Amino acid sequence: MKVLPLRSIRRAGIFIIVLSSLALWLSPLASTRQSASTNHRLALVGGTIYPAPSQRPITNGVVLIENEKIIEVGEKGKVQIPPGVQTIDCTGRTIVAGFWNSHVHFTEPKWQNAANLAQAQLSKQLQEMLTRYGFTSVVDTGSLLPNTLAIRARIESSDVANRVAGPRILTAGSPLFPKDGIPYYLVDTLPPDILKLLDQPATPADAVRAVDEHLAQGADIIKLFTVSPVHREGKFIWCPMPLAVVQAATAEAHRKGKLVFAHPSTVEGAELVIRGQVDVLAHTVEDPEHWGNSLVARLKAANVSLIPTLTLFSGENGPDAAHEGILREVKSYADAGGQILFGSDIGYLSDYPLLTREFELLHRAGLTFDQILASLTTAPAVRFGFAATTGRVAVGQDADLVVLNGDPTRDIRAFSRVALTLRSGNIIYRDATM
């Protein structure tokens, strides 16, 4: 089987450094929801509003916010702004719903000891990686669970002195690997005592126990490596997770109302996703030679969501000829009506400005403005069960909003030119132009 090189291996050191601190953490920290209401009113005035994908834009619009919710949306001349409401001029800018990034990692060394990091420092780190790019909700697909829960607890805390500005976080904690199938870039680097802590279920019963433990400790989703790259007897091979193990892990997660993500690597990994009833491909596969219409149709029929992470597979100057096949994979799934979720693998990729390339690559793959906006807003809100409160600029929704410098219908890169990010009506990022 011809398979493209694993770009992620080059950046594995970040993940390895943080995993080496696992022994320092003995128990998860409980997350608490933010209980303090902002009780303030705010109006975003004059921007072009895209309420949701495929909906008619509102030019010279107004979004009126009260008590963390959107209470009115419409044209400036038709929305009455009550006296005393704080207004922000968004003329010449675009207003959309807050973005989801469905594939991030809190694995860089700077996130360690998050429970005790200075308030300003932790807020700054969250801003640099996430909120400055408009992300009001993120899905962490692999990290040190207690530490990621500590970050979330700081964001959602009702204690103003401890609370930091950041996005909603859903997390998988550490993934489940095939038996003797921890990727070689971890085996070759991690100490043996740390490797022993990583779950490698050999049987369906092992998988059920691992899933139960992860969820009991606070994980929101389960992540599987359905195929892992390993070295055996001096040779590189792909190690699959047995189908029965995949099925057992997924069935147990579903029994408890949780979604399952998979790192597929190859078409074989994608086949295990279908047969194992996994919900989300955390990446597209590095195997475009064997990606075809039949696989696309079966993934679609199985209601599998796809997170492309195209930047991960591109070279320093964008995709080479070999990676054009990966772009075609994503386009074929979108064309078939498969659900695409935006995910950048940021945090694992430590050069944050690379995030802007993800929009360009999705556009280059053939996705339209509406499809990219859906991948950032409505699609993840539906997939993760938040459609009633997030994903659209609409009355009754949480005031999770992004104001962009420019219009991505004219220049797709405007998706990354964020002027203002609001979560529940609170400004958590403001650039120098606002």
Secondary structure as the mmCIF struct_conf table of DSSP 4:
data_model
#
loop_
_struct_conf.conf_type_id
_struct_conf.id
_struct_conf.beg_label_comp_id
_struct_conf.beg_label_asym_id
_struct_conf.beg_label_seq_id
_struct_conf.end_label_comp_id
_struct_conf.end_label_asym_id
_struct_conf.end_label_seq_id
HELX_RH_3T_P HELX_RH_3T_P1 ARG A 7 ARG A 11
HELX_RH_AL_P HELX_RH_AL_P1 ALA A 12 LEU A 19
TURN_TY1_P TURN_TY1_P1 SER A 20 SER A 21
HELX_RH_3T_P HELX_RH_3T_P2 LEU A 22 LEU A 24
BEND BEND1 SER A 27 SER A 27
HELX_LH_PP_P HELX_LH_PP_P1 PRO A 28 SER A 31
STRN STRN1 ARG A 41 ILE A 49
BEND BEND2 ALA A 52 ALA A 52
TURN_TY1_P TURN_TY1_P2 PRO A 53 SER A 54
BEND BEND3 GLN A 55 GLN A 55
HELX_LH_PP_P HELX_LH_PP_P2 ARG A 56 PRO A 57
STRN STRN2 ILE A 58 GLU A 66
TURN_TY1_P TURN_TY1_P3 ASN A 67 GLU A 68
STRN STRN3 LYS A 69 GLU A 75
HELX_RH_3T_P HELX_RH_3T_P3 LYS A 76 LYS A 78
BEND BEND4 VAL A 79 VAL A 79
TURN_TY1_P TURN_TY1_P4 PRO A 83 GLY A 84
STRN STRN4 GLN A 86 ASP A 89
TURN_TY1_P TURN_TY1_P5 THR A 91 GLY A 92
STRN STRN5 ARG A 93 ALA A 97
HELX_LH_PP_P HELX_LH_PP_P3 GLY A 98 GLY A 98
STRN STRN6 PHE A 99 VAL A 104
BEND BEND5 GLU A 108 GLU A 108
HELX_RH_3T_P HELX_RH_3T_P4 PRO A 109 TRP A 111
TURN_TY1_P TURN_TY1_P6 GLN A 112 ASN A 113
HELX_RH_3T_P HELX_RH_3T_P5 ALA A 114 ASN A 116
BEND BEND6 LEU A 117 LEU A 117
HELX_RH_AL_P HELX_RH_AL_P2 GLN A 119 MET A 129
TURN_TY1_P TURN_TY1_P7 LEU A 130 LEU A 130
HELX_RH_3T_P HELX_RH_3T_P6 THR A 131 TYR A 133
TURN_TY1_P TURN_TY1_P8 GLY A 134 GLY A 134
STRN STRN7 PHE A 135 ASP A 140
BEND BEND7 GLY A 142 SER A 143
HELX_RH_AL_P HELX_RH_AL_P3 LEU A 145 GLU A 156
BEND BEND8 SER A 158 SER A 158
TURN_TY1_P TURN_TY1_P9 VAL A 160 ASN A 162
STRN STRN8 ARG A 168 THR A 171
BEND BEND9 SER A 174 SER A 174
HELX_LH_PP_P HELX_LH_PP_P4 PRO A 175 PRO A 175
STRN STRN9 LEU A 176 LEU A 176
TURN_TY1_P TURN_TY1_P10 LYS A 179 ASP A 180
BEND BEND10 ILE A 182 ILE A 182
HELX_RH_AL_P HELX_RH_AL_P4 TYR A 184 VAL A 187
TURN_TY1_P TURN_TY1_P11 ASP A 188 THR A 189
BEND BEND11 LEU A 190 LEU A 190
HELX_RH_AL_P HELX_RH_AL_P5 PRO A 192 LEU A 195
TURN_TY1_P TURN_TY1_P12 LYS A 196 LEU A 197
BEND BEND12 LEU A 198 LEU A 198
BEND BEND13 THR A 203 THR A 203
HELX_RH_AL_P HELX_RH_AL_P6 PRO A 204 ALA A 216
TURN_TY1_P TURN_TY1_P13 GLN A 217 GLY A 218
BEND BEND14 ASP A 220 ILE A 221
STRN STRN10 ILE A 222 PHE A 225
BEND BEND15 THR A 226 THR A 226
STRN STRN11 VAL A 227 ARG A 232
TURN_TY1_P TURN_TY1_P14 GLU A 233 GLY A 234
STRN STRN12 LYS A 235 PRO A 240
HELX_LH_PP_P HELX_LH_PP_P5 MET A 241 PRO A 242
HELX_RH_AL_P HELX_RH_AL_P7 LEU A 243 ARG A 255
TURN_TY1_P TURN_TY1_P15 LYS A 256 GLY A 257
STRN STRN13 VAL A 260 HIS A 263
BEND BEND16 THR A 266 THR A 266
HELX_RH_AL_P HELX_RH_AL_P8 VAL A 267 GLY A 276
TURN_TY1_P TURN_TY1_P16 GLN A 277 GLN A 277
STRN STRN14 VAL A 280 LEU A 281
BEND BEND17 ALA A 282 HIS A 283
BEND BEND18 GLU A 286 GLU A 286
HELX_RH_3T_P HELX_RH_3T_P7 PRO A 288 HIS A 290
HELX_RH_AL_P HELX_RH_AL_P9 ASN A 293 ALA A 301
TURN_TY1_P TURN_TY1_P17 ALA A 302 ASN A 303
STRN STRN15 SER A 305 LEU A 306
HELX_RH_AL_P HELX_RH_AL_P10 LEU A 310 PHE A 313
BEND BEND19 SER A 314 SER A 314
STRN STRN16 GLY A 315 GLY A 315
TURN_TY1_P TURN_TY1_P18 GLU A 316 ASN A 317
STRN STRN17 GLY A 318 GLY A 318
HELX_RH_3T_P HELX_RH_3T_P8 ALA A 321 HIS A 323
HELX_RH_AL_P HELX_RH_AL_P11 GLU A 324 ASP A 335
TURN_TY1_P TURN_TY1_P19 ALA A 336 GLY A 337
STRN STRN18 ILE A 340 ILE A 340
STRN STRN19 ILE A 346 ILE A 346
TURN_TY1_P TURN_TY1_P20 GLY A 347 TYR A 348
STRN STRN20 LEU A 349 LEU A 349
HELX_RH_3T_P HELX_RH_3T_P9 TYR A 352 LEU A 354
HELX_RH_AL_P HELX_RH_AL_P12 LEU A 355 ALA A 365
TURN_TY1_P TURN_TY1_P21 GLY A 366 GLY A 366
HELX_RH_AL_P HELX_RH_AL_P13 PHE A 369 LEU A 376
TURN_TY1_P TURN_TY1_P22 THR A 377 THR A 377
HELX_RH_AL_P HELX_RH_AL_P14 THR A 378 ARG A 383
TURN_TY1_P TURN_TY1_P23 PHE A 384 GLY A 385
TURN_TY1_P TURN_TY1_P24 ALA A 387 THR A 389
BEND BEND20 THR A 390 ARG A 392
TURN_TY1_P TURN_TY1_P25 VAL A 395 GLY A 396
BEND BEND21 GLN A 397 GLN A 397
STRN STRN21 ASP A 398 ASP A 398
STRN STRN22 LEU A 401 ASN A 405
BEND BEND22 GLY A 406 GLY A 406
TURN_TY1_P TURN_TY1_P26 PRO A 408 ARG A 410
HELX_RH_3T_P HELX_RH_3T_P10 ILE A 412 SER A 416
STRN STRN23 VAL A 418 ARG A 423
TURN_TY1_P TURN_TY1_P27 SER A 424 GLY A 425
STRN STRN24 ASN A 426 ARG A 430
TURN_TY1_P TURN_TY1_P28 ALA A 432 THR A 433
#
